[in-house]
């Protein structure tokens, strides 16, 4: 084991008894410890992980292994876990221990995955750099002075550094795809409603969607098959048929001019090499247009902030979460608990949402944003009459240095290529497609609603022909770091 | 965005802003409002508002109790409770 194996390879190793689930878990724990400075985890759960691994070994010995039995995994700290704190990277929830598991957590546990702990993120999933975390940012394993992306930065960085072979994430406007691109891993945001939101701390309920990070598209597919499906506890979870993999052959791939035309020249060169590779693999490229793309970021910041201002009204210092000391009266309790418990970015979003929903502004902002949302969705539906999949950049550039983007609107514009698919509720994946100045670049594949299978198959086809997804950053344990446990394995 | 509007929003959102926070918050919110204003020029006359990305209705389940709330478990994580009640500062004198 070297931390680079896919889920499929680890599963073979476990079933062939080349190592045990306990050994695999100890190996992951040692890599996490050796890379503490990456700050990927908010909470590590060695005891729970080792107990789950021992149970996995028993299942394997009885010949009852499930699809993920014994596979180490980390959950973004937005998913509620019974008995392990769920902080959402906020002071507000720094000591919050949920009395139940999220459906994503229970389904993955049921499939045998071993949860190592909870990963770092932007506070309440609001951010694109991990810098809004109350616990300090996770760091990019390719260059620890750079952002891992956000909001699911800890999960992406942990997979990239080989601390775990896979991790969960959530994506509201790009929070899986952008960190996947920055850290050089494969990440999928499924169709809205594909994965249950039960037990996922709410940010923007019409946009939030759980998904996964792994080394390659095949591993992501394996995770999706466990995570997806209707959940009676989430009325927005779909009753659609599970993801189908029908071995679709040659596809027509749309390249929207609005995404490609003004791209930075160096990024463009890397990404165009990737689309040429898809062409060489037998797929057809076709230029298409998504005319309302420019309105997506503004519309998103109205809708997401409006929903956030409503969702985050539950944090009142009364029922759970942070409570200010010695409040004078009930209003002082609410206001100071929220003022002290939330960070600056969360407050900006709440205030923006409150503005967009307030009397006199509702029609001009909220309703207009919902109308723009329909136009953006219709652009995609029209385009999918002509093409099977859309290929696009994930980010305007490679991972930026921590502290480099300080102005909120400049940070919001980082998500220009990921937000439109979120507004339309479409499945979209980021996969590594090259390096620029030694840092990973991600290619985005967007599919029609519920066509995750098509997106994953195209990604897997690309990954069989390239090795960008196998490129790894140089980090401790790959060179001369401590090897106490891994030597024994 | 001016001080008065910001104060009203903070009041509506039950957020207290310290005097030091007001200046930067005004700057940031002014820029954010300029950003969201960019979509106001889009011609949406023929577009109805879209609330659900799949344009789907919320299905209703049968109205049957499926679980009971275990008060003790939920109050274990509350900042202050007594005898099954949540404690807050006195509201009525």
Interface residues (C-beta under 8 A of the other chain):
Chain A: X96 X97 X99 X191 X192 X193 X206 X207 X232 X235 X236 X238 X239 X292 X294 X295 X297 X298 X299 X301 X302 X309 X313 X316 X317 X318 X319 X320 X321 X322 X323 X327 X328 X329 X330 X331 X332 X333 X334 X335 X336 X338 X339 X342 X344 X347 X348 X350 X351 X352 X354 X355 X356 X358 X364 X365 X367 X368 X369 X370 X371 X372 X373 X374 X375 X377 X378 X407 X408 X409 X412 X423 X424 X425 X449
Chain B: X5 X6 X8 X9 X10 X12 X13 X14 X15 X16 X17 X18 X21 X25 X28 X29 X31 X32 X33 X34 X35 X36 X37 X38 X39 X40 X42 X44 X47 X48 X49 X50 X51 X52 X53 X54 X55 X56 X58 X59 X60 X61 X66 X70 X73 X74 X76 X77 X78 X79 X80 X86 X88 X89 X90 X91
